[in-house]
Amino acid sequence: MQVGTTTVESNPNANYLESRYFWIAYTASVCFLHWMCSSYPFYDVATAWVLTVNIHNLGNFLVLHYLRGLPFGSSFDQGECRGLTHWEQINHGKQWTNTRKFLIIFPVVLFCMSQHYAGYGFEHFLWTAPSFLLQFIAKQPAMHMKRLFGLNKY
């Protein structure tokens, strides 16, 4: 879209992530997820945290690092974002923006909270660390536009 003499690129797939309201809604949805996981009477605190962390991390990985393209219309980019994951589209690929920092720090804080409230149990760590590392490593700048083992290449 042309505005005056400058070009404004608008990606509806990633622009909503920059809103502080999204950050609040994201935090509230994870709190709701934890509330749902801890509301089952036969789950102890550690099990509720394992479920919360794993559901969040696997969902985070699928939505941000596995799915590609634009689910919200594609007329503006002429197919440029077809091969990019949601994470690669955030802030047009610019690293270390506030949005990316939030989406990197949030799972770290969630993982640390789960470890604390589960009493730093080794079994709990073994159940949560793989899903945490899966989505955390995928967010690192060195992994930008990389496809490991040919997964999600085409």
C-alpha positions, 0 to 999 in steps of 0.5 A: 500500500502506498501512502504519500512517498513511503510504502507501508507494509501491512501483514495482518498475520503478524501485526496483531501480535504487536498489540499490548492487548494481545499480550494481555489476552495471551497471558490471560489465556495461559492463566485460563489454561492452567486453571482448567488443568488444575481444576481436575480433582485428581491432578496434583499441582505438578501434574497441572503444571506439566499439562499447562507447560506442555500444552502451551509449548506444543501449541506455541510451536505448531502455530508459530514455527510449523504453520506457514503462509497467511490464514487471513487473506493473501492479496497484499503480498502476492505469495511472498509469505507463503513459505514463511512461518508465523514467527518469520513474519513477525516484524518482517523478520527483524530480530529482537523486537519487543514482540519477539522478546515477549514471545521468547521470555513468556515461555521461559517464565512459564517454565521457571514457574512450573519448576518452582510450583512443582518443587523442582522435581527431576521427573517434572523437569523430564516431562517439561524440558523437551517441549520447552526446548523445542519451541525455545530453540526454534525462536533463536535468531540462528534458526531464522529461516532454517528447516531442520531435517527437511521438515516443513521445507515445501 
